[in-house]
Amino acid sequence: MGSSFPDVKTVVDEAFPHALSELCRLVRIPSVSWPSFGPENVVQSAQEIAQLAQGTGLFEKVEVLRSLTSDGETLGQPAVVARRNATAGMPTILLYAHHDVQPPGDSSLWLSSAFEPVERDGRLYGRGAADDKAGIMSHITALQLLPTIVDSLEVGIVLFIEGEEEFGSPSFDRFLVDHHDMLDADVIVVADSGNWDTTTPALTTSLRGNVTFQLTVRTLDHALHSGMFGGLVPDAFLALTKIVNSFYSESGTIAVTGLLHTAPETPEFSEERVREESGLLSHVTTIGEGSFLNRLWHQPSITITGLDMPDLAHASNTLIPSVTARVSVRVAPGQSAEEAFNAVSQHINQHAPFGVLAEFSEVRLGEPFTADATGWASRAYATALSEVWDTSPVEMGVGGSIPFINSFVSSFPDAQVLVTGVEDPDSRAHSPNESLHIDSYKKAIEAELRFLVTCNSFSN
C-alpha cells in the first residue's frame, strides 16, 4: 500500500459487502433500453441511481434528465446527472457509466435467471452485473467513501449515468448539447471497459469504430417455385452470399479497398488464450493475418449480425425474391467511420452480381478512439491501479466500439478521457451468463477512490 493512502483498503474492505448488495439490487431491475421493451424499468433504474447519488451527500444537484426535441418533447432514455462544483483552481472529474442493459436473450442458455444475481466461484452472474452496473457502483461507492479519506473535499465531481448506451446512445450528442454546462469537466472517466485479466488491470487506450447498416438485395418481384426456375434466375440469398464472400481473402482478412489496416506492436497473446476466451472449436482455425491482437485492435472486420429471411419453420421450396442483412463493420483507429462506410458501400456496389442493385438503410456511424496516455490524470489512474493490483496496468486496445467517447472528445476538447472498467475475458458481456469477477470489482472501487484522492490534491 502507498504510504499516502493508509486507510483506503481498510475502508473499502469494510464497505464492500454493502457495495455488493447494492449492485445486486440494481441487477434485479431489467433495465433494457431497446424500444421493444417497456420503458418503465429504465425509468425505475434511473430513479434508484439518483437516490444513491443523493445519498452520498456530495452533490449540489442531482437530476434525472432526458434530451428534448425542438418542440419540447422528450427524447431518449433517462440519464442521471449529479454535480458538485470544484473550489477555485481544482479540477472537475466526470464519472461515466450506463444503467441500461442488453436484452437477456434465450433464457434456456442461462444457468440461473438473468435478472436474479447469483454468486458462483467468486463471480456474480446476472445481466448487467459487469456491463455496466458494476461501473455505476464503483463510482457510487468511491464517492461514498471519499469524505472519509480526505479532510476537505475540493475537487469537482460530475456523475453521469446514461440510460441508452446498449441501444447505441441515439440521443447522446443532443444530451451533451442540452446539458453541456452541468457536464463540463477537466477529466472524463468512462467505466465501461475491462481489465487484461483477473490479475492484471488495464487502461483502454484504443477502440475500433463501428459502422452498421442494413443491406437489401432484390432479384425478383415475387417468390418463385424453386423447381420451376431454380438454376435459371438468381435468388436474393445467392446474390447476398456472393457480396459477403467478396469481403474476405482466402485467409479471412478483409479485402475491401479503402479500409485501413495498421500493425503497431501489441502484447503477447497466445492461440491457446484466443481459443479459451472465444470458445473457438478445436477443429476451427482463426482468420486473418498478423498478430492476434493486431487483428482485434487495429484491423477492420465485417460481420453479418442478422438476416431477414424465412426461418426453418417457415421455409418453403421457393426462390427468395429479396433479403436484408444487418452488417457490422469495425473500423481501425485512425480512419473515420464515414470514410469506412464509403469504402464498404462502394465495394458492395462494385461486387454485386447479376446486375443486382444494393440498397442501404439505417446507417449508423461510430468513430474509433485513440487515447493520450501521457496526461496527469492517466498517469494518476495508472499509479492507482498499480498500487491496488500490485502490478502495472496494460495499455490495451479493444476490438469493440464505444462511439460516444468521441462525442465527449468533441464536446469537451480540453478534457482528458480515461477508459477503464471491471470486465474481464470471462465476463461474457451481452451474452448469456454474463458475470462479474467479484474481487476485480472491489479493486476497481479502491483504485477509483485512490484516484479521486489524488485529484483532490491536484491544482489546475
C-alpha positions in Angstrom: 0.0 0.0 0.0 1.2 3.5 -0.7 2.0 5.4 2.4 -0.1 8.4 1.3 -3.2 6.3 1.4 -3.1 4.4 4.7 -6.9 4.0 5.1 -8.2 3.3 1.6 -8.0 -0.5 1.6 -9.5 -0.7 5.1 -12.5 1.5 4.3 -13.1 -0.3 1.0 -13.0 -3.7 2.7 -15.5 -2.6 5.3 -17.9 -1.0 2.8 -17.6 -3.8 0.2 -20.4 -6.1 1.4 -22.9 -3.2 1.2 -21.5 -2.2 -2.3 -22.0 -5.8 -3.5 -25.6 -5.9 -2.0 -26.4 -2.6 -3.8 -25.1 -3.9 -7.0 -27.3 -7.0 -6.7 -30.3 -4.7 -6.2 -29.5 -2.8 -9.4 -29.1 -6.1 -11.4 -32.6 -7.1 -10.4 -34.0 -4.2 -12.4 -34.4 -5.4 -16.0 -33.4 -2.0 -17.5 -33.3 -2.9 -21.2 -33.4 0.3 -23.2 -34.5 -1.2 -26.5 -37.8 0.1 -27.9 -39.3 -3.4 -27.9 -39.1 -3.5 -24.1 -41.3 -1.4 -21.9 -39.6 1.9 -20.6 -40.7 1.5 -17.0 -37.7 -0.5 -15.9 -35.2 2.0 -17.3 -37.1 4.8 -15.5 -37.1 2.8 -12.2 -33.3 2.2 -12.6 -32.6 5.9 -13.1 -34.7 6.8 -10.1 -32.8 4.3 -7.9 -29.5 5.6 -9.0 -30.5 9.2 -8.4 -31.4 8.2 -4.9 -27.9 6.6 -4.5 -26.3 9.7 -5.8 -28.3 11.9 -3.5 -27.4 9.6 -0.6 -23.7 10.3 -1.0 -24.3 13.8 0.3 -21.7 15.2 -2.1 -23.8 16.9 -4.8 -25.3 20.3 -5.0 -27.7 19.0 -7.7 -29.0 15.5 -8.7 -31.4 15.2 -11.6 -32.9 12.6 -13.9 -32.7 14.2 -17.3 -33.5 13.5 -20.9 -32.9 15.4 -24.1 -35.7 17.5 -25.6 -36.7 17.9 -29.2 -37.2 21.4 -30.7 -40.9 21.0 -29.8 -40.1 20.3 -26.2 -40.9 16.6 -26.5 -38.6 14.2 -24.5 -36.0 12.3 -26.5 -34.2 9.1 -25.5 -34.0 7.3 -22.2 -33.5 8.9 -18.7 -30.0 9.6 -17.5 -28.8 10.6 -14.0 -26.6 13.7 -13.7 -25.2 15.0 -10.5 -22.8 17.8 -10.0 -20.6 19.2 -7.3 -18.6 22.3 -8.3 -14.8 22.5 -7.6 -13.2 25.1 -5.5 -11.1 27.6 -7.4 -8.2 26.1 -9.2 -9.2 22.5 -8.7 -10.1 20.0 -11.5 -13.6 18.6 -12.1 -13.8 14.9 -12.7 -16.8 13.4 -14.7 -17.5 9.8 -13.8 -19.5 8.0 -16.6 -21.3 4.6 -16.7 -24.6 3.4 -18.1 -27.6 1.8 -16.3 -29.3 0.2 -19.3 -28.5 -3.4 -20.2 -28.7 -5.8 -23.1 -31.8 -8.0 -23.5 -31.4 -11.3 -21.7 -31.6 -13.4 -24.9 -32.5 -17.1 -24.8 -33.4 -17.8 -21.1 -32.6 -21.5 -21.7 -28.9 -20.7 -22.1 -28.7 -19.1 -18.7 -27.6 -21.3 -15.7 -29.6 -19.0 -13.4 -32.2 -16.3 -14.0 -30.7 -13.3 -16.0 -32.1 -10.8 -13.5 -31.5 -12.6 -10.3 -27.9 -12.2 -9.3 -26.2 -15.4 -8.2 -22.7 -15.9 -6.8 -20.7 -18.9 -8.1 -17.0 -19.5 -7.7 -16.0 -15.9 -7.0 -18.2 -14.4 -9.7 -21.6 -12.6 -9.7 -23.8 -13.8 -12.5 -26.6 -11.6 -13.9 -27.4 -9.3 -16.8 -25.7 -6.0 -16.3 -23.6 -7.3 -13.4 -20.4 -6.5 -15.3 -21.8 -4.3 -18.1 -22.3 -1.8 -16.6 -23.9 -1.7 -13.2 -20.6 -2.6 -11.5 -19.2 0.5 -13.2 -22.1 2.5 -11.6 -21.5 1.1 -8.1 -17.7 1.6 -8.4 -18.4 5.3 -8.9 -21.1 5.5 -6.2 -19.1 3.5 -3.6 -15.9 5.5 -4.2 -17.9 8.7 -3.8 -19.5 7.5 -0.6 -16.1 6.7 0.9 -14.2 9.8 -0.4 -15.2 12.1 2.5 -13.8 9.6 5.0 -10.4 9.7 3.4 -9.9 13.5 2.7 -10.1 16.3 5.2 -11.5 18.8 2.8 -13.2 17.9 -0.5 -12.2 20.4 -3.1 -12.3 18.5 -6.4 -15.3 18.9 -8.6 -17.4 15.8 -9.3 -19.9 15.1 -12.0 -21.7 11.8 -12.0 -23.2 10.9 -15.4 -25.1 7.6 -15.7 -26.6 7.2 -19.2 -29.7 5.2 -19.9 -29.4 4.1 -23.6 -25.8 3.0 -24.3 -26.8 -0.5 -25.2 -29.1 0.8 -27.8 -26.4 2.9 -29.4 -26.8 6.2 -27.4 -29.1 7.7 -30.1 -29.7 10.9 -28.2 -26.3 11.2 -26.6 -24.9 14.1 -28.8 -28.1 16.1 -28.2 -27.8 15.4 -24.5 -24.3 16.8 -24.4 -25.5 20.0 -26.0 -28.6 20.3 -23.8 -26.7 19.8 -20.6 -23.3 21.0 -21.5 -22.7 23.2 -18.5 -23.7 20.6 -16.0 -21.4 18.0 -17.6 -18.4 20.2 -18.2 -15.3 18.6 -16.7 -11.5 18.5 -16.9 -11.2 14.7 -16.8 -13.7 12.1 -18.0 -13.5 8.6 -16.5 -15.5 6.1 -18.6 -16.2 2.9 -16.6 -17.3 0.7 -19.5 -14.4 -1.4 -20.5 -12.3 -4.0 -18.7 -9.0 -5.4 -17.5 -6.4 -7.6 -19.1 -7.4 -10.5 -16.9 -8.5 -11.0 -13.3 -4.9 -10.5 -12.0 -3.8 -7.6 -14.3 -5.5 -4.2 -14.6 -5.8 -2.2 -17.8 -6.5 1.2 -19.2 -8.1 1.1 -22.6 -6.2 3.3 -25.0 -7.8 2.5 -28.3 -11.2 1.3 -29.6 -12.2 0.4 -33.1 -15.0 2.4 -34.6 -18.3 0.9 -35.8 -20.4 1.2 -39.0 -23.7 -0.6 -39.0 -26.3 -0.6 -41.8 -29.0 -2.8 -43.4 -28.1 -4.1 -46.8 -31.0 -5.2 -49.0 -30.7 -7.1 -52.3 -33.6 -7.9 -54.7 -33.7 -10.2 -57.7 -37.4 -10.9 -58.2 -40.7 -9.1 -57.8 -42.2 -12.1 -56.1 -41.2 -15.6 -54.8 -40.9 -18.4 -57.4 -41.1 -22.2 -57.2 -37.5 -23.3 -56.8 -38.0 -26.3 -59.1 -39.6 -24.3 -61.9 -37.0 -21.5 -62.1 -34.0 -22.6 -59.9 -30.8 -22.7 -62.0 -32.2 -20.0 -64.4 -32.9 -16.9 -62.3 -30.9 -15.9 -59.2 -32.5 -15.8 -55.8 -31.6 -12.9 -53.5 -29.7 -15.0 -51.0 -27.4 -16.2 -53.7 -26.6 -12.6 -54.6 -26.1 -11.7 -51.0 -23.7 -14.6 -50.4 -21.5 -13.5 -53.3 -21.3 -10.0 -52.0 -20.5 -11.2 -48.5 -17.8 -13.6 -49.8 -16.1 -10.7 -51.6 -15.4 -9.0 -48.3 -12.7 -11.5 -47.4 -9.5 -13.0 -48.7 -8.9 -16.8 -48.6 -7.4 -16.3 -45.1 -10.3 -14.3 -43.9 -8.5 -10.9 -43.9 -10.8 -8.1 -45.0 -10.3 -7.5 -48.7 -12.2 -4.2 -49.1 -10.1 -1.5 -50.8 -10.0 1.7 -48.7 -10.4 0.1 -45.3 -7.4 1.0 -43.1 -5.2 -1.8 -41.7 -2.4 -0.9 -39.2 0.1 -3.1 -37.3 1.6 -1.4 -34.3 3.3 -3.5 -31.6 1.0 -5.4 -29.3 1.4 -7.5 -26.2 1.9 -11.3 -26.5 -1.4 -13.2 -26.9 -1.3 -16.9 -27.5 -3.6 -19.0 -29.7 -4.4 -21.0 -26.6 -5.8 -17.9 -24.9 -7.7 -17.0 -28.1 -9.4 -20.3 -28.0 -10.1 -20.2 -24.3 -11.6 -16.8 -24.3 -13.6 -17.1 -27.6 -14.8 -20.6 -27.4 -13.4 -21.4 -30.8 -13.9 -25.0 -31.6 -10.8 -27.2 -31.6 -11.1 -28.1 -35.3 -11.7 -24.5 -36.4 -8.8 -22.1 -37.3 -8.5 -18.4 -36.7 -8.9 -16.0 -39.6 -6.8 -13.0 -40.8 -3.1 -12.2 -40.8 -0.7 -10.5 -38.4 -0.6 -10.8 -34.6 -3.7 -11.9 -32.9 -4.1 -8.5 -31.1 -3.5 -6.5 -34.2 -6.4 -8.4 -35.8 -8.6 -7.5 -32.9 -7.4 -3.9 -32.1 -6.0 -2.4 -35.3 -7.6 -4.1 -38.3 -11.1 -3.8 -39.7 -13.7 -6.6 -39.6 -17.0 -7.2 -41.2 -19.7 -9.3 -39.7 -23.3 -10.2 -40.8 -25.2 -10.0 -37.5 -28.7 -10.7 -38.7 -30.8 -11.7 -41.7 -34.4 -11.0 -42.6 -35.5 -14.2 -44.5 -37.7 -17.2 -43.7 -36.5 -19.3 -40.8 -36.5 -23.1 -41.0 -40.0 -23.4 -39.6 -41.4 -21.2 -42.4 -39.2 -22.3 -45.3 -40.8 -23.4 -48.5 -39.5 -24.6 -51.8 -39.2 -21.1 -53.3 -36.6 -18.7 -54.6 -36.4 -15.8 -52.2 -37.0 -12.5 -54.0 -35.3 -10.2 -51.5 -33.2 -10.4 -48.4 -31.9 -7.9 -45.9 -28.8 -8.4 -43.9 -27.6 -6.4 -40.9 -23.9 -5.5 -41.5 -21.5 -4.5 -38.7 -18.1 -3.1 -39.8 -15.4 -2.5 -37.2 -13.1 0.4 -38.2 -9.4 0.6 -37.3 -8.3 3.5 -35.2 -7.0 6.3 -37.5 -9.9 6.1 -40.0 -13.1 8.0 -39.9 -16.3 6.0 -39.8 -17.7 7.9 -42.8 -14.7 7.0 -44.9 -15.0 3.4 -43.9 -18.7 3.3 -44.9 -17.9 4.9 -48.2 -15.3 2.2 -48.9 -17.6 -0.7 -48.0 -20.6 0.7 -49.9 -18.5 1.3 -53.0 -17.1 -2.2 -52.7 -20.6 -3.7 -52.4 -21.9 -1.8 -55.5 -18.8 -3.0 -57.5 -19.2 -6.6 -56.4 -23.0 -7.0 -56.6 -23.6 -9.9 -59.0 -26.1 -10.4 -61.8 -26.9 -6.7 -62.2 -28.3 -6.5 -58.6 -28.7 -3.1 -57.1 -27.8 -2.8 -53.4 -29.9 -0.8 -51.1 -28.5 0.8 -47.9 -30.6 1.9 -44.9 -30.4 2.6 -41.2 -26.7 3.6 -41.4 -25.1 4.4 -38.1 -21.5 5.7 -37.7 -19.4 5.4 -34.6 -15.9 6.8 -34.6 -12.8 4.9 -33.4 -10.9 6.3 -30.4 -7.2 6.7 -29.5 -6.3 8.0 -26.1 -3.5 10.2 -25.0 -2.0 8.3 -22.1 0.6 11.0 -21.2 -1.7 13.4 -19.2 -1.6 13.8 -15.5 -4.9 12.0 -15.0 -3.9 9.0 -17.0 -0.6 8.7 -15.0 -2.5 9.1 -11.7 -5.0 6.4 -12.6 -2.3 4.1 -13.8 -0.5 4.6 -10.4 -3.7 3.9 -8.5 -4.2 0.7 -10.5 -0.6 -0.4 -9.9 -0.9 0.1 -6.2 -4.1 -1.8 -5.8 -3.3 -4.7 -8.1 0.4 -4.8 -7.3 1.3 -4.9 -11.0 1.4 -2.2 -13.8 -1.7 -1.8 -15.9 -1.7 -2.9 -19.5 -2.4 -0.1 -22.1 -4.7 -2.2 -24.2 -6.9 -1.8 -27.3 -10.4 -3.2 -27.6 -11.9 -4.6 -30.7 -15.3 -3.3 -29.7 -16.6 0.2 -30.0 -17.8 2.9 -27.7 -18.8 5.6 -30.2 -20.0 8.1 -27.5 -16.4 8.6 -26.3 -15.7 10.7 -29.4 -18.8 12.7 -28.7 -17.2 13.5 -25.3 -14.0 14.5 -27.1 -15.8 16.8 -29.5 -17.9 18.4 -26.8 -15.1 18.8 -24.2 -11.9 19.0 -26.4 -9.7 20.1 -23.5 -10.8 17.2 -21.2 -8.6 14.1 -20.6 -10.6 11.0 -21.3 -9.7 7.8 -19.4 -11.4 4.4 -20.3 -11.4 1.8 -17.6 -13.9 -0.8 -16.2 -14.5 -4.0 -14.4 -15.0 -6.6 -17.1 -12.5 -9.4 -17.8 -12.2 -12.1 -20.5 -14.7 -14.3 -18.8 -17.4 -11.6 -18.2 -19.4 -12.5 -21.4 -20.9 -9.1 -21.7 -24.0 -9.2 -24.0 -24.1 -13.0 -23.8 -26.0 -15.5 -21.6 -24.3 -16.0 -18.2 -22.8 -12.5 -18.1 -20.7 -12.3 -14.9 -18.5 -10.1 -12.8 -15.3 -11.2 -11.0 -16.1 -10.0 -7.5 -12.5 -9.3 -6.4 -11.9 -7.2 -9.5 -15.0 -5.2 -8.6 -13.5 -4.5 -5.1 -10.2 -3.5 -6.7 -11.9 -1.2 -9.1 -13.6 0.7 -6.2 -10.3 1.0 -4.4 -8.4 2.2 -7.5 -11.1 4.8 -8.2 -11.0 6.1 -4.6 -7.3 6.4 -4.7 -7.5 8.3 -8.0 -10.1 10.7 -6.6 -7.9 11.4 -3.5 -5.1 12.3 -5.9 -7.3 14.6 -7.9 -8.4 16.3 -4.7 -4.7 17.4 -4.2 -4.1 18.4 -7.8 -4.4 22.1 -8.9 -5.2 23.1 -12.5 
